[in-house]
Amino acid sequence: MTPRATPTKRTTAKKDPVDRMVQEIAAGRADARLADVAAAIGARLVETADKFAWRFTLDDLSVGELELNLVEWELIETATGGIPIAAMSPEGNIHHLLSIARVLLAERCAMTPDEIRARLADLSAEDVPKLITRDQVAAPLGTPGPPGT
C-alpha cells in the first residue's frame, strides 16, 4: 500500500465584495435595480465629498456663507429671486455676486444704495476672483477636517 498524500487546505484570498458588485453590474445582472445603485452611489459621493462655502471679501469686509445672519440670508435670497443660498454660484453668476455684495455692504458697512453703487462701479471683471473665494468647511469622511477642526 502506498501512503496517501495528506490533503492540504486550499487558501484562497477573500474576494473584495465590491469586485463582485462591479462584476454583477457590468454583466447586466443588476439592471432591474440600477436606479437604486445609482442613488446609493450618489448619496455616498455627497456624504464623502469635500464641502465648500463661498466667502465674499471687499476692502476690510470678509464674510463667509456660513457667517450670514438670518436677516442677511433672507435679504440675499430675496434679491436673487428666491434662489437658496446653498444653490448660489457667485463665482459664475454676476447677479448672485452683486446681490451678496449689495446686501453685505448695506448690512455690515451701513452703506447707502448710492455708496454701494459707486463702490461696485470701481470694480472690474478682473476683481471677481478676489471678491469671491471658497472656504473648505468639511473634509471627506475619514480624512482630517479643515485647519482648526
Rosetta blueprint (number, residue, H / E / L):
1 M L
2 T L
3 P L
4 R L
5 A L
6 T L
7 P L
8 T L
9 K L
10 R L
11 T L
12 T L
13 A L
14 K L
15 K L
16 D L
17 P H
18 V H
19 D H
20 R H
21 M H
22 V H
23 Q H
24 E H
25 I H
26 A H
27 A L
28 G L
29 R L
30 A L
31 D H
32 A H
33 R H
34 L H
35 A H
36 D H
37 V H
38 A H
39 A H
40 A H
41 I H
42 G H
43 A H
44 R H
45 L H
46 V H
47 E H
48 T H
49 A L
50 D L
51 K E
52 F E
53 A E
54 W E
55 R E
56 F E
57 T E
58 L E
59 D L
60 D L
61 L E
62 S E
63 V E
64 G E
65 E H
66 L H
67 E H
68 L L
69 N L
70 L H
71 V H
72 E H
73 W H
74 E H
75 L H
76 I H
77 E H
78 T H
79 A H
80 T L
81 G L
82 G L
83 I L
84 P L
85 I H
86 A H
87 A H
88 M L
89 S L
90 P L
91 E L
92 G L
93 N L
94 I H
95 H H
96 H H
97 L H
98 L H
99 S H
100 I H
101 A H
102 R H
103 V H
104 L H
105 L H
106 A H
107 E H
108 R H
109 C H
110 A L
111 M L
112 T L
113 P H
114 D H
115 E H
116 I H
117 R H
118 A H
119 R H
120 L H
121 A H
122 D L
123 L L
124 S L
125 A H
126 E H
127 D H
128 V H
129 P H
130 K H
131 L H
132 I E
133 T E
134 R E
135 D E
136 Q E
137 V E
138 A E
139 A L
140 P L
141 L L
142 G L
143 T L
144 P L
145 G L
146 P L
147 P L
148 G L
149 T L
